Amino acid sequence: MLDELAKAGRYLGQSMRLMVGLPEYDTYVAHMENTHPGEPMMSYDEFFRERQAARYGGAGKGGGCC
């Protein structure tokens, strides 16, 4: 029962972070290590900038209000 509750809490936390646009760097790292071993991995800063550009559009690509 406690394991199920903890798992539900993790999913809820992940869902909340995704709703507000906080990227999951740890999930990205685990994915890269499991499915793309030996390939270059973005740093946290690179990952964050890439996710922000994907969500809001990069500079010069339109989108955004400013």
N, C-alpha and C positions, 0 to 999 in steps of 0.2 A: 504494500500500500504506500509506504513512504517513497519507494523507488518511483512508482507511478506519479506521485505528487511532485517529486523533484523533476522528473522528466517533463511534466506539464508546465512547471515553472520555467524551465529552460526554454521550452517552445514559446511560451508567453513572452518571456524577455526578448527572445530573438525577434518575434513578431513586432513587439513594440519598437525595438531599435530600427527595424526595417521600415516601419510606418513613419518614423520621424527622420529617416534618411541616414542613420548611423551605420556605416559599413561594418561588416564582420570580417576583420582582418584574420582572426584566428581560423575562421572557417575557410578562408581563401588559402592560408598556409597549409592547412590539413589537406585540402583538395589538391594543391600543387604537389605536396609530398606523396600523396597516394596515387594520383593519376598521371602526373608529369614529373617523375623523379629525374633529377639531373638538369632540368630546364631552369633558366633564370627566373628568379622570383622578385617581384616588386618589393621595395621597402614599404614600411607603413605609410610614409609621406607620399610616395608614388601611388600607392593603392588608394589612399584617401583622395588625392587630386583626380585620379582616373574615375573614381566613383562619383565625385562631385560633378565632373564634366559630363559623365553619362546621365546623371540625373537632371542637371540644369542646363546642359549645353556648354560646349567649350567656347573660349574667346573667339569671336569672329564667326560663330556658327548661328547667330540669331539666338532666340530664346532669351530668357532672363529679362529683367526690367531695366537694367542700367547699361 
